[in-house]
């Protein structure tokens, strides 16, 4: 991951005057960031759509409204919604074993893993016990074969542990076998047709020039924190293997191979504007993407408590991360749901206010769940709303 010095950028875009405090905080944060976007949508109306900074290390490419950003685990919203749409159509049953739709998945005692286990991070497959070659990451069929031969870390349904990366191959292959097309292709067209926006899981070559370069902030002398500290302290533990096997998961973010492949858990590229529209839709009374009763089902608490992979508490619905009270797990209000992404991205839906919030950045922090920058912006959003 690259590092570079930062110059204070100018905030561009639109915001309602009542969000002046939020805009001011965003501008202050940009003094220590390379580039970022922040959008808030309510009932289909954009209340805030601002951006600032640069896309690249050399600070030659100015950040634009349509700058695409790797949103990492915020990508899971696409996988969750796509699978829940199959559930609504009667094509996917939550209590069925994954192997009912994907027979080879049953290898190595995985026959009892249900669709619900997969969505709620109870499947027991957050990482590979066997070694995966670095270049295997970029080939879908090869990684599906790895999933099929993989061994469980615990019996399905006995505990929950966040699957940061393997979730994508499990959800994506399950979707492909039922729908007959890749989740990335399906989702790209769905978002273009419903919202006239961009959300890629597998970026077409003709738009790669709009992708922001992911960089770490230059913080000399600072000790490793959050996820990085956990990986360094226990390099062979379940957490480390979840994020570093294969190693290219951590090193290929700016590579063309990563940008063009499909991984519905981690390599989505989108804009804050598109994400805010999606989350606002999921929070609305008459959503386009899912039925209200499906969203009610999906945002109930299925698992909560100490996570078996992350060294923190987690609370999940059917895939969605749910609000928690501690700093680093908060999503603004108890009823809220969404997902954070490694490095700082955050998407949130508030079904009470029918509001969608999205923050994306190419300045990567080290939070385990919700980045402190995103958490502060969300808090400021609510202060200005109230």
N, C-alpha and C positions, 0 to 999 in steps of 0.2 A: 504494500500500500504506500502511496506517495505522500510526502509532506511538503509544505511550502509556506512562505510568509503570506500574510493577508493584508490587504488594504481595505479601509472602510468603504463599502459600496453604497450606492443610492438605491432606496426602495422604490420599486415601480409597481404599477397596477392600480387596482381600485379597492376601496374599502368604505363602508358606511361610516359617517363621522362618529357614531357612538363607539366604534372600535378603534378610536385614536390611541387609547392606552395599549391595546394589543399591537397595533402597528409600531408604536414606540418601542415596546419590548422586542419585537422582531428586529427592528433596526439596531437596537443595542446588541442583540445576540449576533448580528451580522458582523460586528467588529471582530469576532473571533471565528467566523466561518468563511468558507470559500464561496458557496452558493447554496441557496435554499428557496423554497416556495411554500406558501401557506394559503390555504383556501378553506372557506366555510360556506356551506350551502344549506338553505332552509326552504322547504316546500318548493324545491326547484329553482329558487332564486339565489344567486351568488351574493352573499353579504360581504365577503372578503376574498380577494384574489390578488395576492401580492407576491413579489419575488425580488431577489437582489443577488449581487455577486457575480461570480465567474464559473464557467464550466470546467476550466482547465487549470493545470498547475501554473502555467506561465501567465495566467490572467490576461489572455488575449481574446478569449471567447466569452462574451458577455452572456449572462444567464437571461433566458427569454421565457415568456409564458409557456411556450411549447417545448422547453427543455425537458428531455426524458431522463429519469433517474432510476437507478436500480433500487427498488424498494424492499428487497430481501423478503422477510417473512410476511410483510403486508400482502405479498402475492397469494398467501394462503386464502385470503378472502375469495379470490377467483375460484380456487379449487373447492372451497366449502360451498359457495353458492351454486356452482355447476353440479356438484353431487346432490345437493338438496333439490335442484330442479328435476333431476332424475327421480328422486324420491317422490316429488309431487306428481310426476307422470306415472307412478306405479312401476317404474323400471328398476328401481333400487329399493330394497327393503333393509331397514336398519338392523333388524335382528338376524339377517341371513349372514352366514360365513362369507368372508371375502372370496374364499375358494369356490363358492357356488357360481360366481361370475368369472372367476379366474382360477381354474383348477390347479395349475402348477404352484400357486401360492401356498398350497397346503403342505408343501415339503417341510421337513424338520419341525414337525409338531405345530404348524401354524393353522391347522384345519379348524380350530375353534375360535380364531380371531374373527369377530363380526365387523360389519360396516360401522356400527356404533363404536366399537372399540377403536377402530381406526380414527374416526372423527374426533373422539374425545381423548386421544393420546393414551389409551389404555392397551394398545395392541402389543406392547412389549418389544417393539422394533424401532427404537430411536436411533440406532447406529448398527454398523456391521461389526461383528466380532472378528471376521476374517479380513485380511488386508485387501484393499481395493486399489488397483493401479491408478496413478494420476490421470492418465488419458482416458480411462474408462468413463469418467464423469461426463464426457461430451457425447456419449453414444447411448441413446435411449434403450435400445434392445439389450445392450450389455448390462446396463444398470438394472433393468427389469430382471435379468437373469441373476444378478447379485441378490436382489430382493427375494427371489424365489428360493434360493439356496440358503438364505440367511437364517440364523438361529435366534430365538427369542431370548431377551434378557430376563423376562419374568413371565409367568403364565398370564395369558390375556385376561384382563378384567380384574386382576388382583391389586393393581396399583396404577397410578398415572405418572407418566414422564414425558415431557415435551419432546416431540420428534421434529427437530428443526429442519432437517433436509430430507430424510427418508420419506416423510409424509408426502412429498411431491411425487415420488415414483409410485407409491402405493395408491394415492388418490388419482393420479394421472392415468395409470394403467387401468385401474378399475373403470374410470370414465371412458377410456378409449374402447374397452371391450364391450361396453354397453352401447355407447353412442356411435361407435364406428369411425370416429375422427379424433384427432388429438385435442386435448383440453385447451391448448394454446390457440389453435385455429378457431375453435368454437368461441372462446372468450373474446378474442380480438374482434370478430364479426359482431358478436352480441353487443359489446360496448360501443362500437362504431354505429350500429343501427339504433340502439336505444338512447344513446346520449350524445352522439356525434363527437366522441372523444377517443383518445388512444390509450390502450392498455395492452401491452405486448408481453407474451410469454414466449420468447423467441422473436427477436427484433428483425424485421426485414432490412436487407442491406441498404435500401435506398433512404432509410431514416437514421442510420447509425451515427451520422455526423451530428445529430442533435442529442446524443447521449453525453451526460456529464461524467467527467472522470471522478472516480471515487478516491478520496484522500483522507488520511488521518490529520487531525489538527496537530500543529507543531507545538508540543508542550514539553520543552526540555526539563529534565530533572524530575518529572512526575512518575511516580511508581505505577506499575500496571494496575488497572482497576477493573472491576466488574468481570465480564466474561473473560477478558484477556488474562486477568490474574488467576482465574479458575483453570484455564487451559494450561498455564505455565506451572501451576502448583501440582497438578495431577495430569500429566501429559498422556497417560495410558488409561485414564478413568473413562467412565461412560460419557461424561460431558464432553471431554476432549475428542473422543472417538465420534461423537455425534456431529461435531463441527469440522473434524480434520481427517476423516477417513472416507474418501481419499483427500490427500493434502490440498489438492487443487480447489477444493471448496473454499479455502481461505485465501488462495493466491491468484485466482483467475478472474476476479471481478471486472477488471478492465480489458480482458482479452476478448477478441472477436468470437472465439469459440463459446465462451460463456454467454455472450450477448445473443448469439444466434440459436443456441440450443433451447430446449424446453425443460424447465424444472418448476412445476407449479407450486413449489414451496418456497422458492428463493430467488429466482432470476426474472421476476416481473419488472418491466420498465414502464413507467407511466408519469403522469403529471399530478400535482396537487389538485388542480381543478377537476380532472377526471375522477380522482379518488373521492373528493368531497361530494361530487354528484352521486357517485355510487352509494356512499354511506348515507347520504340524505335520502336516497330512494329506499334503502333498507330500513330507515327509521320512519318512513311516511305511513300515512293511513292507507293509501292505495299504492303500494309499491309495484313497480314493473317487474322486478327480478324474482321475487318470491311472494307467495301468499302470506297474509298476516298470520294465519294459524301456523304456517311453517316457521316463520320467524319467532313466534311465541314459543314453539317447541324447541327451536335451535338455541334460544337464549336463556333457557332454564339452566340451572347449575347441575351438571352431570358429575363433575369431579372437583374437589377442592382440597387444599392442604399442601403439605410438603411435596414438592415435585421430585420424582426419582432421577431426573436428569439435571435440571437446573438447581443450584443451591439457594432456592427461595420458594415461597408459597406461590401456587398458581390455582386459578379457578377457570374452568372451561365449560362452555356449552357444547353444542355440536360443532366443534371446530373453532368457534369464536372465543377469544379471550374475554373474560368478564371482569368488570371493575373490582379492585381490591382496595382496602383501606390504607395500606402502607405506601410510603413514597417510593416510587419505582414500579408500582403496580396499579396506580390510579388511572382511571379513564374518565374522570370528570364528575360522575354521579353513579349511584349504585345500579341504576337501570341500564347503564351504557354498556356497549359491546364493541369489539373491533379487533385490531391486531397491531402490535408494534413490529418494526423491522430492524434488523441489526444495523447499528450505526446511527440510528436516530429517527427514522421514519415512523409515523404513527397515523393510523386511520381509526376514527371513532364514529359510532352512530348513537344518537340520543333519541330514543323513541318517544319521550315525553315532549321534547321541544321540536321533534321532527327535523333534526339538525345533523349534518354531516361535517366532520372536521378532518382535515388532512394536512400533514406537514411532511415535507421531503427535503433531504439535504445530501450533498456530496461530501460533507465534513463529518467523518465517522467517529462517533463516540464509542464507549465501551460498556454501556448499560446492559444488564441482564435482560430486562424487559423494556419498560418505558423510559426513554431518555429524558434526562432532567430538562433539556431545552424544550422538548415537546410537551412535557408535563406542565412546565411554566406557561407556555403559550396557551394550553388548554385552560388552565386556571384563569389566565387573563381574559380569555374568550368569555368565560362565564361571568366574570366581574363586569365586563362591558355589556353583556346581555341583560344582567340584572340591574 
